[in-house]
Amino acid sequence: MVFRIIVLLLFLSFQFTTMVSATSSLTAAFTRDHQLWVKNGETEIQLTEDKYVYSPKWSYDGRFIAYLSGDELGEKADLFIYDTKEKENYQPYVSVETTNFKWSPVKNQLAYNMNGVLNITKMEEGRPYGFENVALGVSDFEWFPNGREFIVSSRASLRPTGWGPVPLYRVPIDANLSEQQVKPLFTLQTDQDLFAVSASDFKWSSDGKWVSFLATPTASLSNDSNTLCVLSSEGEDFQVIGNMLWYQDWIKWAPSANKLAYISGEGRFFVENKTTTIADIPTSKKQKEYTPKGYVDLDLEWFSPDHVIVARAKENREWDEGPVPTMFTELYEINIKTKQQKQVTFPPKNHFDLDPQVVDSTITWFRQHEDRNKGEVWLKEGVSGQERLWIKNVDAAPTFFTKSGNP
């Protein structure tokens, strides 16, 4: 009897140690009651008290968190930075109103688009502060993986003959508004088969040889369909991949291969026609679909080079009017080689799981009740691990800091 008790205690101790080790290395920024918080392992710290915070993003080395502070109506969006070393919130300039800001992939430098002007922060006493102009007429942008230049898009011009093309440029970070330093990268010619007025949501493949982006039509049309495209880093090879909605989290490059996973399908409502699709780049004709008939996939994340996690729900083709029904998603794992699939999470009744994220071997997700605006962050170590509640009462899915920088 004593031997059995000792074995049981050792087993429980091992289980507890495994659970703690799975979370001890996790660090996430999140919002609760619209204030900025950080959780490191099992320790939570509130970082703001009098703001309306959203969109937190980690800097390259994790020292800084940039975020927006606005109002409930979304009519104001001021850029702030929290310094984890000095434990201080500050603004990188007297006033920066923007909704589009991104950290450099190689250093603690912040770029942001303010009324069509692309700017980068300077450094003062080791912190990003002040700014320098880079380029005008910018619709969207993304850092090149080298951190020395940007890929930049400009919105198409409306002419008496119709909409013009959408130009993409290569711009060095020290361009300082010099037109001579801006180099054309590619021009997106639009027609009836590919109608777009802007290009946005640039994402680089793991080897930096390809960039994906959405070619977006006018506002009303973009709610129902956008065109996913890929372009080689030198602008020489362009391919149309497929049609999808404008959710940037529905586009993910594989961690170590030129495979692009996305949720294809048109129509603004989630009740049908949303399919996990994977394209081998540049041979996009070999696309494969993985969502079974009768289901929709509404989010995705790579778990490994051969496995994808998706948020899946049953279709609701019967709905055609009235309040949009809640889609009760659960997480599934897809083996893209064997096409075997299995359920990973099991939310309680009237709950749904979404926003899967993978940090090393840990799977995390946001669990929400259909009647509540807030939710919880859950996690498990690997596909077969034990589900565990990690953060309670959060406004949205957190942003994890990883060793390679932003996710």
Contacts in CASP RR format, 6 or more apart in sequence:
PFRMAT RR
TARGET T0000
AUTHOR 0000-0000-0000
METHOD contacts of the structure
MODEL  1
MVFRIIVLLLFLSFQFTTMVSATSSLTAAFTRDHQLWVKNGETEIQLTED
KYVYSPKWSYDGRFIAYLSGDELGEKADLFIYDTKEKENYQPYVSVETTN
FKWSPVKNQLAYNMNGVLNITKMEEGRPYGFENVALGVSDFEWFPNGREF
IVSSRASLRPTGWGPVPLYRVPIDANLSEQQVKPLFTLQTDQDLFAVSAS
DFKWSSDGKWVSFLATPTASLSNDSNTLCVLSSEGEDFQVIGNMLWYQDW
IKWAPSANKLAYISGEGRFFVENKTTTIADIPTSKKQKEYTPKGYVDLDL
EWFSPDHVIVARAKENREWDEGPVPTMFTELYEINIKTKQQKQVTFPPKN
HFDLDPQVVDSTITWFRQHEDRNKGEVWLKEGVSGQERLWIKNVDAAPTF
FTKSGNP
15 386 0 8 1.000
18 381 0 8 1.000
19 381 0 8 1.000
19 386 0 8 1.000
19 388 0 8 1.000
20 42 0 8 1.000
22 362 0 8 1.000
22 379 0 8 1.000
22 380 0 8 1.000
22 381 0 8 1.000
22 388 0 8 1.000
23 41 0 8 1.000
23 42 0 8 1.000
23 362 0 8 1.000
23 379 0 8 1.000
23 388 0 8 1.000
23 390 0 8 1.000
24 41 0 8 1.000
24 42 0 8 1.000
25 41 0 8 1.000
25 360 0 8 1.000
26 39 0 8 1.000
26 40 0 8 1.000
26 41 0 8 1.000
26 359 0 8 1.000
26 362 0 8 1.000
26 364 0 8 1.000
26 379 0 8 1.000
26 390 0 8 1.000
26 400 0 8 1.000
27 38 0 8 1.000
27 39 0 8 1.000
27 40 0 8 1.000
27 41 0 8 1.000
27 400 0 8 1.000
27 401 0 8 1.000
28 38 0 8 1.000
28 39 0 8 1.000
28 377 0 8 1.000
28 391 0 8 1.000
28 398 0 8 1.000
28 399 0 8 1.000
28 400 0 8 1.000
28 401 0 8 1.000
29 36 0 8 1.000
29 37 0 8 1.000
29 38 0 8 1.000
29 56 0 8 1.000
29 57 0 8 1.000
29 58 0 8 1.000
29 65 0 8 1.000
29 67 0 8 1.000
29 398 0 8 1.000
29 399 0 8 1.000
29 401 0 8 1.000
30 36 0 8 1.000
30 37 0 8 1.000
30 38 0 8 1.000
30 39 0 8 1.000
30 56 0 8 1.000
30 377 0 8 1.000
30 391 0 8 1.000
30 394 0 8 1.000
30 395 0 8 1.000
30 396 0 8 1.000
30 397 0 8 1.000
30 398 0 8 1.000
30 399 0 8 1.000
31 37 0 8 1.000
31 53 0 8 1.000
31 54 0 8 1.000
31 56 0 8 1.000
31 394 0 8 1.000
31 395 0 8 1.000
31 396 0 8 1.000
32 46 0 8 1.000
32 393 0 8 1.000
32 394 0 8 1.000
32 395 0 8 1.000
33 393 0 8 1.000
33 395 0 8 1.000
34 51 0 8 1.000
34 52 0 8 1.000
34 53 0 8 1.000
34 54 0 8 1.000
34 395 0 8 1.000
35 46 0 8 1.000
35 47 0 8 1.000
35 48 0 8 1.000
35 49 0 8 1.000
35 51 0 8 1.000
35 53 0 8 1.000
36 46 0 8 1.000
36 47 0 8 1.000
36 48 0 8 1.000
36 51 0 8 1.000
36 53 0 8 1.000
36 56 0 8 1.000
36 65 0 8 1.000
36 67 0 8 1.000
36 82 0 8 1.000
37 44 0 8 1.000
37 45 0 8 1.000
37 46 0 8 1.000
37 47 0 8 1.000
38 44 0 8 1.000
38 45 0 8 1.000
38 47 0 8 1.000
38 65 0 8 1.000
38 84 0 8 1.000
39 45 0 8 1.000
39 390 0 8 1.000
39 391 0 8 1.000
39 398 0 8 1.000
44 391 0 8 1.000
47 65 0 8 1.000
47 82 0 8 1.000
47 89 0 8 1.000
48 69 0 8 1.000
48 82 0 8 1.000
48 89 0 8 1.000
51 69 0 8 1.000
51 70 0 8 1.000
51 80 0 8 1.000
52 69 0 8 1.000
52 70 0 8 1.000
52 71 0 8 1.000
52 72 0 8 1.000
53 67 0 8 1.000
53 68 0 8 1.000
53 69 0 8 1.000
54 67 0 8 1.000
54 68 0 8 1.000
54 70 0 8 1.000
54 395 0 8 1.000
54 396 0 8 1.000
55 67 0 8 1.000
55 68 0 8 1.000
55 99 0 8 1.000
56 65 0 8 1.000
56 66 0 8 1.000
56 67 0 8 1.000
56 399 0 8 1.000
57 65 0 8 1.000
57 66 0 8 1.000
57 67 0 8 1.000
57 101 0 8 1.000
57 102 0 8 1.000
57 103 0 8 1.000
57 399 0 8 1.000
57 406 0 8 1.000
58 64 0 8 1.000
58 65 0 8 1.000
58 103 0 8 1.000
58 399 0 8 1.000
58 400 0 8 1.000
58 401 0 8 1.000
58 405 0 8 1.000
58 406 0 8 1.000
59 65 0 8 1.000
59 66 0 8 1.000
59 103 0 8 1.000
59 108 0 8 1.000
59 110 0 8 1.000
59 128 0 8 1.000
59 405 0 8 1.000
60 103 0 8 1.000
60 104 0 8 1.000
60 105 0 8 1.000
60 106 0 8 1.000
60 107 0 8 1.000
60 108 0 8 1.000
60 405 0 8 1.000
60 406 0 8 1.000
61 108 0 8 1.000
61 405 0 8 1.000
62 84 0 8 1.000
62 401 0 8 1.000
62 405 0 8 1.000
63 83 0 8 1.000
63 84 0 8 1.000
63 85 0 8 1.000
63 108 0 8 1.000
64 81 0 8 1.000
64 82 0 8 1.000
64 83 0 8 1.000
64 84 0 8 1.000
64 103 0 8 1.000
64 108 0 8 1.000
64 127 0 8 1.000
64 128 0 8 1.000
65 81 0 8 1.000
65 82 0 8 1.000
65 84 0 8 1.000
66 79 0 8 1.000
66 80 0 8 1.000
66 81 0 8 1.000
66 101 0 8 1.000
66 103 0 8 1.000
66 110 0 8 1.000
67 79 0 8 1.000
67 80 0 8 1.000
67 81 0 8 1.000
67 82 0 8 1.000
68 77 0 8 1.000
68 78 0 8 1.000
68 79 0 8 1.000
68 80 0 8 1.000
68 98 0 8 1.000
68 99 0 8 1.000
68 101 0 8 1.000
69 77 0 8 1.000
69 78 0 8 1.000
69 80 0 8 1.000
70 76 0 8 1.000
70 77 0 8 1.000
70 78 0 8 1.000
76 97 0 8 1.000
77 97 0 8 1.000
77 98 0 8 1.000
77 99 0 8 1.000
78 91 0 8 1.000
78 95 0 8 1.000
78 96 0 8 1.000
78 97 0 8 1.000
79 91 0 8 1.000
79 92 0 8 1.000
79 96 0 8 1.000
79 97 0 8 1.000
79 98 0 8 1.000
79 101 0 8 1.000
79 112 0 8 1.000
80 89 0 8 1.000
80 90 0 8 1.000
80 91 0 8 1.000
81 89 0 8 1.000
81 90 0 8 1.000
81 91 0 8 1.000
81 92 0 8 1.000
81 110 0 8 1.000
81 127 0 8 1.000
81 128 0 8 1.000
82 88 0 8 1.000
82 89 0 8 1.000
83 89 0 8 1.000
83 90 0 8 1.000
83 127 0 8 1.000
86 127 0 8 1.000
90 127 0 8 1.000
90 129 0 8 1.000
92 110 0 8 1.000
92 121 0 8 1.000
92 128 0 8 1.000
92 129 0 8 1.000
92 130 0 8 1.000
92 131 0 8 1.000
93 129 0 8 1.000
93 130 0 8 1.000
93 131 0 8 1.000
96 112 0 8 1.000
96 114 0 8 1.000
96 131 0 8 1.000
97 114 0 8 1.000
97 115 0 8 1.000
98 112 0 8 1.000
98 113 0 8 1.000
98 114 0 8 1.000
100 112 0 8 1.000
100 113 0 8 1.000
100 140 0 8 1.000
100 141 0 8 1.000
101 110 0 8 1.000
101 111 0 8 1.000
101 112 0 8 1.000
101 113 0 8 1.000
102 110 0 8 1.000
102 111 0 8 1.000
102 112 0 8 1.000
102 141 0 8 1.000
102 142 0 8 1.000
102 143 0 8 1.000
103 109 0 8 1.000
103 110 0 8 1.000
103 111 0 8 1.000
103 405 0 8 1.000
103 406 0 8 1.000
104 110 0 8 1.000
104 111 0 8 1.000
104 143 0 8 1.000
104 147 0 8 1.000
105 143 0 8 1.000
105 145 0 8 1.000
105 147 0 8 1.000
105 405 0 8 1.000
105 406 0 8 1.000
106 146 0 8 1.000
106 147 0 8 1.000
107 147 0 8 1.000
108 123 0 8 1.000
108 126 0 8 1.000
108 127 0 8 1.000
108 128 0 8 1.000
109 120 0 8 1.000
109 121 0 8 1.000
109 123 0 8 1.000
109 128 0 8 1.000
109 173 0 8 1.000
110 120 0 8 1.000
110 121 0 8 1.000
110 128 0 8 1.000
111 118 0 8 1.000
111 119 0 8 1.000
111 120 0 8 1.000
111 121 0 8 1.000
111 134 0 8 1.000
111 141 0 8 1.000
111 143 0 8 1.000
111 150 0 8 1.000
111 173 0 8 1.000
112 118 0 8 1.000
112 119 0 8 1.000
113 119 0 8 1.000
113 138 0 8 1.000
113 140 0 8 1.000
113 141 0 8 1.000
116 136 0 8 1.000
116 137 0 8 1.000
116 138 0 8 1.000
116 139 0 8 1.000
117 133 0 8 1.000
117 134 0 8 1.000
117 135 0 8 1.000
117 136 0 8 1.000
117 137 0 8 1.000
117 138 0 8 1.000
118 133 0 8 1.000
118 134 0 8 1.000
118 135 0 8 1.000
118 136 0 8 1.000
118 138 0 8 1.000
118 141 0 8 1.000
118 150 0 8 1.000
118 152 0 8 1.000
118 171 0 8 1.000
119 131 0 8 1.000
119 132 0 8 1.000
119 133 0 8 1.000
119 134 0 8 1.000
120 131 0 8 1.000
120 132 0 8 1.000
120 134 0 8 1.000
120 173 0 8 1.000
121 128 0 8 1.000
121 129 0 8 1.000
121 130 0 8 1.000
121 131 0 8 1.000
121 132 0 8 1.000
122 128 0 8 1.000
122 129 0 8 1.000
122 130 0 8 1.000
122 131 0 8 1.000
122 132 0 8 1.000
123 129 0 8 1.000
124 130 0 8 1.000
132 174 0 8 1.000
132 176 0 8 1.000
133 176 0 8 1.000
133 177 0 8 1.000
134 150 0 8 1.000
134 171 0 8 1.000
134 173 0 8 1.000
134 175 0 8 1.000
134 176 0 8 1.000
134 177 0 8 1.000
135 150 0 8 1.000
135 152 0 8 1.000
135 169 0 8 1.000
135 171 0 8 1.000
135 175 0 8 1.000
135 177 0 8 1.000
135 182 0 8 1.000
136 177 0 8 1.000
137 154 0 8 1.000
138 152 0 8 1.000
138 153 0 8 1.000
138 154 0 8 1.000
139 153 0 8 1.000
139 154 0 8 1.000
139 155 0 8 1.000
139 198 0 8 1.000
139 199 0 8 1.000
139 200 0 8 1.000
140 152 0 8 1.000
140 153 0 8 1.000
140 198 0 8 1.000
140 199 0 8 1.000
140 200 0 8 1.000
140 201 0 8 1.000
140 202 0 8 1.000
141 150 0 8 1.000
141 151 0 8 1.000
141 152 0 8 1.000
141 153 0 8 1.000
141 171 0 8 1.000
141 202 0 8 1.000
142 150 0 8 1.000
142 151 0 8 1.000
142 202 0 8 1.000
142 203 0 8 1.000
142 204 0 8 1.000
142 211 0 8 1.000
143 149 0 8 1.000
143 150 0 8 1.000
144 150 0 8 1.000
144 151 0 8 1.000
144 170 0 8 1.000
144 204 0 8 1.000
144 233 0 8 1.000
145 204 0 8 1.000
145 208 0 8 1.000
147 173 0 8 1.000
148 172 0 8 1.000
148 173 0 8 1.000
149 170 0 8 1.000
149 171 0 8 1.000
149 172 0 8 1.000
149 173 0 8 1.000
150 170 0 8 1.000
150 171 0 8 1.000
150 172 0 8 1.000
150 173 0 8 1.000
151 168 0 8 1.000
151 169 0 8 1.000
151 170 0 8 1.000
151 171 0 8 1.000
151 185 0 8 1.000
151 202 0 8 1.000
151 211 0 8 1.000
152 168 0 8 1.000
152 169 0 8 1.000
152 170 0 8 1.000
152 171 0 8 1.000
152 182 0 8 1.000
153 166 0 8 1.000
153 167 0 8 1.000
153 168 0 8 1.000
153 169 0 8 1.000
153 198 0 8 1.000
153 199 0 8 1.000
153 200 0 8 1.000
153 202 0 8 1.000
153 213 0 8 1.000
154 166 0 8 1.000
154 167 0 8 1.000
154 169 0 8 1.000
155 166 0 8 1.000
155 197 0 8 1.000
155 198 0 8 1.000
156 163 0 8 1.000
156 164 0 8 1.000
156 165 0 8 1.000
156 166 0 8 1.000
156 190 0 8 1.000
156 196 0 8 1.000
156 197 0 8 1.000
156 198 0 8 1.000
157 163 0 8 1.000
157 164 0 8 1.000
158 164 0 8 1.000
158 197 0 8 1.000
163 190 0 8 1.000
163 195 0 8 1.000
163 197 0 8 1.000
164 190 0 8 1.000
165 187 0 8 1.000
165 188 0 8 1.000
165 189 0 8 1.000
165 190 0 8 1.000
166 187 0 8 1.000
166 188 0 8 1.000
166 190 0 8 1.000
166 196 0 8 1.000
166 197 0 8 1.000
166 198 0 8 1.000
166 199 0 8 1.000
166 215 0 8 1.000
167 184 0 8 1.000
167 186 0 8 1.000
167 187 0 8 1.000
167 188 0 8 1.000
168 184 0 8 1.000
168 185 0 8 1.000
168 186 0 8 1.000
168 187 0 8 1.000
168 188 0 8 1.000
168 199 0 8 1.000
168 231 0 8 1.000
168 235 0 8 1.000
169 182 0 8 1.000
169 183 0 8 1.000
169 184 0 8 1.000
169 185 0 8 1.000
170 182 0 8 1.000
170 183 0 8 1.000
170 184 0 8 1.000
170 185 0 8 1.000
171 181 0 8 1.000
171 182 0 8 1.000
171 183 0 8 1.000
172 181 0 8 1.000
174 181 0 8 1.000
175 181 0 8 1.000
175 182 0 8 1.000
185 231 0 8 1.000
185 235 0 8 1.000
186 231 0 8 1.000
186 235 0 8 1.000
186 238 0 8 1.000
188 194 0 8 1.000
188 196 0 8 1.000
188 199 0 8 1.000
188 215 0 8 1.000
188 229 0 8 1.000
188 238 0 8 1.000
190 196 0 8 1.000
190 197 0 8 1.000
190 215 0 8 1.000
194 215 0 8 1.000
194 227 0 8 1.000
194 240 0 8 1.000
195 217 0 8 1.000
195 221 0 8 1.000
196 215 0 8 1.000
196 216 0 8 1.000
196 217 0 8 1.000
196 226 0 8 1.000
196 227 0 8 1.000
197 216 0 8 1.000
197 217 0 8 1.000
197 218 0 8 1.000
198 215 0 8 1.000
198 216 0 8 1.000
199 213 0 8 1.000
199 214 0 8 1.000
199 215 0 8 1.000
199 216 0 8 1.000
199 229 0 8 1.000
200 213 0 8 1.000
200 214 0 8 1.000
200 216 0 8 1.000
201 212 0 8 1.000
201 213 0 8 1.000
201 214 0 8 1.000
201 246 0 8 1.000
201 248 0 8 1.000
201 251 0 8 1.000
202 211 0 8 1.000
202 212 0 8 1.000
202 213 0 8 1.000
203 211 0 8 1.000
203 212 0 8 1.000
203 213 0 8 1.000
203 248 0 8 1.000
203 251 0 8 1.000
203 252 0 8 1.000
203 253 0 8 1.000
204 210 0 8 1.000
204 211 0 8 1.000
204 253 0 8 1.000
205 211 0 8 1.000
205 212 0 8 1.000
205 253 0 8 1.000
205 258 0 8 1.000
205 260 0 8 1.000
205 281 0 8 1.000
206 253 0 8 1.000
206 254 0 8 1.000
206 255 0 8 1.000
206 256 0 8 1.000
206 257 0 8 1.000
206 258 0 8 1.000
207 258 0 8 1.000
208 233 0 8 1.000
209 232 0 8 1.000
209 233 0 8 1.000
209 258 0 8 1.000
210 230 0 8 1.000
210 231 0 8 1.000
210 232 0 8 1.000
210 233 0 8 1.000
210 258 0 8 1.000
210 281 0 8 1.000
210 282 0 8 1.000
211 230 0 8 1.000
211 231 0 8 1.000
211 233 0 8 1.000
212 228 0 8 1.000
212 229 0 8 1.000
212 230 0 8 1.000
212 241 0 8 1.000
212 251 0 8 1.000
212 253 0 8 1.000
212 260 0 8 1.000
213 228 0 8 1.000
213 229 0 8 1.000
213 230 0 8 1.000
213 231 0 8 1.000
214 226 0 8 1.000
214 227 0 8 1.000
214 228 0 8 1.000
214 229 0 8 1.000
214 244 0 8 1.000
214 246 0 8 1.000
214 248 0 8 1.000
214 251 0 8 1.000
215 226 0 8 1.000
215 227 0 8 1.000
215 228 0 8 1.000
215 229 0 8 1.000
216 222 0 8 1.000
216 226 0 8 1.000
216 227 0 8 1.000
216 246 0 8 1.000
217 225 0 8 1.000
217 226 0 8 1.000
222 246 0 8 1.000
223 245 0 8 1.000
223 246 0 8 1.000
223 267 0 8 1.000
223 268 0 8 1.000
224 245 0 8 1.000
224 266 0 8 1.000
224 267 0 8 1.000
224 268 0 8 1.000
225 243 0 8 1.000
225 244 0 8 1.000
225 245 0 8 1.000
225 265 0 8 1.000
225 266 0 8 1.000
225 267 0 8 1.000
226 243 0 8 1.000
226 244 0 8 1.000
226 245 0 8 1.000
226 246 0 8 1.000
227 240 0 8 1.000
227 241 0 8 1.000
227 242 0 8 1.000
227 243 0 8 1.000
228 240 0 8 1.000
228 241 0 8 1.000
228 242 0 8 1.000
228 243 0 8 1.000
228 244 0 8 1.000
228 251 0 8 1.000
228 260 0 8 1.000
228 262 0 8 1.000
228 264 0 8 1.000
229 238 0 8 1.000
229 239 0 8 1.000
229 240 0 8 1.000
229 241 0 8 1.000
230 238 0 8 1.000
230 239 0 8 1.000
230 241 0 8 1.000
230 260 0 8 1.000
230 281 0 8 1.000
230 282 0 8 1.000
230 284 0 8 1.000
231 237 0 8 1.000
231 238 0 8 1.000
231 239 0 8 1.000
232 238 0 8 1.000
232 282 0 8 1.000
237 282 0 8 1.000
239 281 0 8 1.000
239 282 0 8 1.000
239 284 0 8 1.000
240 284 0 8 1.000
241 260 0 8 1.000
241 262 0 8 1.000
241 279 0 8 1.000
241 284 0 8 1.000
241 287 0 8 1.000
242 262 0 8 1.000
242 264 0 8 1.000
242 277 0 8 1.000
243 264 0 8 1.000
243 265 0 8 1.000
243 266 0 8 1.000
244 250 0 8 1.000
244 251 0 8 1.000
244 262 0 8 1.000
244 263 0 8 1.000
244 264 0 8 1.000
244 265 0 8 1.000
244 266 0 8 1.000
245 263 0 8 1.000
245 265 0 8 1.000
245 266 0 8 1.000
245 267 0 8 1.000
245 268 0 8 1.000
245 274 0 8 1.000
247 263 0 8 1.000
249 299 0 8 1.000
249 300 0 8 1.000
249 355 0 8 1.000
250 262 0 8 1.000
250 263 0 8 1.000
250 299 0 8 1.000
250 300 0 8 1.000
251 260 0 8 1.000
251 261 0 8 1.000
251 262 0 8 1.000
252 260 0 8 1.000
252 261 0 8 1.000
252 262 0 8 1.000
252 300 0 8 1.000
252 301 0 8 1.000
252 302 0 8 1.000
253 259 0 8 1.000
253 260 0 8 1.000
253 261 0 8 1.000
253 302 0 8 1.000
254 260 0 8 1.000
254 261 0 8 1.000
254 302 0 8 1.000
254 305 0 8 1.000
255 302 0 8 1.000
255 304 0 8 1.000
255 305 0 8 1.000
256 305 0 8 1.000
257 305 0 8 1.000
258 280 0 8 1.000
258 281 0 8 1.000
258 282 0 8 1.000
259 278 0 8 1.000
259 279 0 8 1.000
259 280 0 8 1.000
259 281 0 8 1.000
259 336 0 8 1.000
260 278 0 8 1.000
260 279 0 8 1.000
260 281 0 8 1.000
261 276 0 8 1.000
261 277 0 8 1.000
261 278 0 8 1.000
261 300 0 8 1.000
261 302 0 8 1.000
261 308 0 8 1.000
262 276 0 8 1.000
262 277 0 8 1.000
262 278 0 8 1.000
262 279 0 8 1.000
262 300 0 8 1.000
263 274 0 8 1.000
263 275 0 8 1.000
263 276 0 8 1.000
263 277 0 8 1.000
263 297 0 8 1.000
263 298 0 8 1.000
263 299 0 8 1.000
263 300 0 8 1.000
264 274 0 8 1.000
264 275 0 8 1.000
264 277 0 8 1.000
264 289 0 8 1.000
265 273 0 8 1.000
265 274 0 8 1.000
265 275 0 8 1.000
266 273 0 8 1.000
267 273 0 8 1.000
269 319 0 8 1.000
269 324 0 8 1.000
270 296 0 8 1.000
270 298 0 8 1.000
270 313 0 8 1.000
270 324 0 8 1.000
270 327 0 8 1.000
271 296 0 8 1.000
271 315 0 8 1.000
271 316 0 8 1.000
271 317 0 8 1.000
271 319 0 8 1.000
271 324 0 8 1.000
271 325 0 8 1.000
271 327 0 8 1.000
272 296 0 8 1.000
272 315 0 8 1.000
272 316 0 8 1.000
272 317 0 8 1.000
273 296 0 8 1.000
274 291 0 8 1.000
274 296 0 8 1.000
274 297 0 8 1.000
274 298 0 8 1.000
275 289 0 8 1.000
275 290 0 8 1.000
275 291 0 8 1.000
275 296 0 8 1.000
275 297 0 8 1.000
276 289 0 8 1.000
276 290 0 8 1.000
276 291 0 8 1.000
276 297 0 8 1.000
276 300 0 8 1.000
276 308 0 8 1.000
276 310 0 8 1.000
276 334 0 8 1.000
277 287 0 8 1.000
277 288 0 8 1.000
277 289 0 8 1.000
277 290 0 8 1.000
278 287 0 8 1.000
278 288 0 8 1.000
278 290 0 8 1.000
278 308 0 8 1.000
278 336 0 8 1.000
279 286 0 8 1.000
279 287 0 8 1.000
280 286 0 8 1.000
280 287 0 8 1.000
288 336 0 8 1.000
290 297 0 8 1.000
290 308 0 8 1.000
290 310 0 8 1.000
290 334 0 8 1.000
290 336 0 8 1.000
290 339 0 8 1.000
290 341 0 8 1.000
291 297 0 8 1.000
291 310 0 8 1.000
291 312 0 8 1.000
292 341 0 8 1.000
294 314 0 8 1.000
294 315 0 8 1.000
295 312 0 8 1.000
295 313 0 8 1.000
295 314 0 8 1.000
295 315 0 8 1.000
296 312 0 8 1.000
296 313 0 8 1.000
296 314 0 8 1.000
296 315 0 8 1.000
296 327 0 8 1.000
297 310 0 8 1.000
297 311 0 8 1.000
297 312 0 8 1.000
298 311 0 8 1.000
298 312 0 8 1.000
298 313 0 8 1.000
298 327 0 8 1.000
298 329 0 8 1.000
298 354 0 8 1.000
299 310 0 8 1.000
299 311 0 8 1.000
299 329 0 8 1.000
299 354 0 8 1.000
299 355 0 8 1.000
299 356 0 8 1.000
300 308 0 8 1.000
300 309 0 8 1.000
300 310 0 8 1.000
300 311 0 8 1.000
300 356 0 8 1.000
301 308 0 8 1.000
301 309 0 8 1.000
301 310 0 8 1.000
301 356 0 8 1.000
301 357 0 8 1.000
301 358 0 8 1.000
302 308 0 8 1.000
302 309 0 8 1.000
302 358 0 8 1.000
303 309 0 8 1.000
303 333 0 8 1.000
303 358 0 8 1.000
303 363 0 8 1.000
303 382 0 8 1.000
303 383 0 8 1.000
306 335 0 8 1.000
306 336 0 8 1.000
306 337 0 8 1.000
307 333 0 8 1.000
307 334 0 8 1.000
307 335 0 8 1.000
307 336 0 8 1.000
307 383 0 8 1.000
308 333 0 8 1.000
308 334 0 8 1.000
308 336 0 8 1.000
309 331 0 8 1.000
309 332 0 8 1.000
309 333 0 8 1.000
309 334 0 8 1.000
309 344 0 8 1.000
309 356 0 8 1.000
309 358 0 8 1.000
309 363 0 8 1.000
310 331 0 8 1.000
310 332 0 8 1.000
310 334 0 8 1.000
310 356 0 8 1.000
311 329 0 8 1.000
311 330 0 8 1.000
311 331 0 8 1.000
311 352 0 8 1.000
311 353 0 8 1.000
311 354 0 8 1.000
311 355 0 8 1.000
311 356 0 8 1.000
311 365 0 8 1.000
312 329 0 8 1.000
312 330 0 8 1.000
312 331 0 8 1.000
312 332 0 8 1.000
313 327 0 8 1.000
313 328 0 8 1.000
313 329 0 8 1.000
313 330 0 8 1.000
313 352 0 8 1.000
314 328 0 8 1.000
316 325 0 8 1.000
316 327 0 8 1.000
319 325 0 8 1.000
326 352 0 8 1.000
326 370 0 8 1.000
327 352 0 8 1.000
328 347 0 8 1.000
328 350 0 8 1.000
328 351 0 8 1.000
328 352 0 8 1.000
328 370 0 8 1.000
329 352 0 8 1.000
329 353 0 8 1.000
329 354 0 8 1.000
330 343 0 8 1.000
330 344 0 8 1.000
330 345 0 8 1.000
330 346 0 8 1.000
330 347 0 8 1.000
330 352 0 8 1.000
330 353 0 8 1.000
331 343 0 8 1.000
331 344 0 8 1.000
331 345 0 8 1.000
331 353 0 8 1.000
331 356 0 8 1.000
331 363 0 8 1.000
331 365 0 8 1.000
332 341 0 8 1.000
332 342 0 8 1.000
332 343 0 8 1.000
332 344 0 8 1.000
333 341 0 8 1.000
333 342 0 8 1.000
333 344 0 8 1.000
333 383 0 8 1.000
334 340 0 8 1.000
334 341 0 8 1.000
335 341 0 8 1.000
342 383 0 8 1.000
344 363 0 8 1.000
344 380 0 8 1.000
344 383 0 8 1.000
345 353 0 8 1.000
345 365 0 8 1.000
345 367 0 8 1.000
345 378 0 8 1.000
345 380 0 8 1.000
345 387 0 8 1.000
346 387 0 8 1.000
347 353 0 8 1.000
347 367 0 8 1.000
350 369 0 8 1.000
350 370 0 8 1.000
350 371 0 8 1.000
351 367 0 8 1.000
351 368 0 8 1.000
351 369 0 8 1.000
351 370 0 8 1.000
352 367 0 8 1.000
352 368 0 8 1.000
352 370 0 8 1.000
353 365 0 8 1.000
353 366 0 8 1.000
353 367 0 8 1.000
353 378 0 8 1.000
354 365 0 8 1.000
354 366 0 8 1.000
354 368 0 8 1.000
354 397 0 8 1.000
355 365 0 8 1.000
355 366 0 8 1.000
355 396 0 8 1.000
355 397 0 8 1.000
356 363 0 8 1.000
356 364 0 8 1.000
356 365 0 8 1.000
357 363 0 8 1.000
357 364 0 8 1.000
357 365 0 8 1.000
357 397 0 8 1.000
357 400 0 8 1.000
357 407 0 8 1.000
358 364 0 8 1.000
359 400 0 8 1.000
359 402 0 8 1.000
359 407 0 8 1.000
361 381 0 8 1.000
361 382 0 8 1.000
362 379 0 8 1.000
362 380 0 8 1.000
362 381 0 8 1.000
362 382 0 8 1.000
363 379 0 8 1.000
363 380 0 8 1.000
363 381 0 8 1.000
363 382 0 8 1.000
363 383 0 8 1.000
364 377 0 8 1.000
364 378 0 8 1.000
364 379 0 8 1.000
364 390 0 8 1.000
364 398 0 8 1.000
364 400 0 8 1.000
365 377 0 8 1.000
365 378 0 8 1.000
365 379 0 8 1.000
365 397 0 8 1.000
366 375 0 8 1.000
366 376 0 8 1.000
366 377 0 8 1.000
366 378 0 8 1.000
366 394 0 8 1.000
366 396 0 8 1.000
366 397 0 8 1.000
367 375 0 8 1.000
367 376 0 8 1.000
367 377 0 8 1.000
367 378 0 8 1.000
368 374 0 8 1.000
368 375 0 8 1.000
368 376 0 8 1.000
369 375 0 8 1.000
373 395 0 8 1.000
374 393 0 8 1.000
374 394 0 8 1.000
374 395 0 8 1.000
375 392 0 8 1.000
375 393 0 8 1.000
375 394 0 8 1.000
375 395 0 8 1.000
376 389 0 8 1.000
376 390 0 8 1.000
376 391 0 8 1.000
376 392 0 8 1.000
376 393 0 8 1.000
376 394 0 8 1.000
377 389 0 8 1.000
377 390 0 8 1.000
377 391 0 8 1.000
377 394 0 8 1.000
377 397 0 8 1.000
377 398 0 8 1.000
378 387 0 8 1.000
378 388 0 8 1.000
378 389 0 8 1.000
378 390 0 8 1.000
379 387 0 8 1.000
379 388 0 8 1.000
379 390 0 8 1.000
380 386 0 8 1.000
380 387 0 8 1.000
380 388 0 8 1.000
391 398 0 8 1.000
399 406 0 8 1.000
399 407 0 8 1.000
400 407 0 8 1.000
END
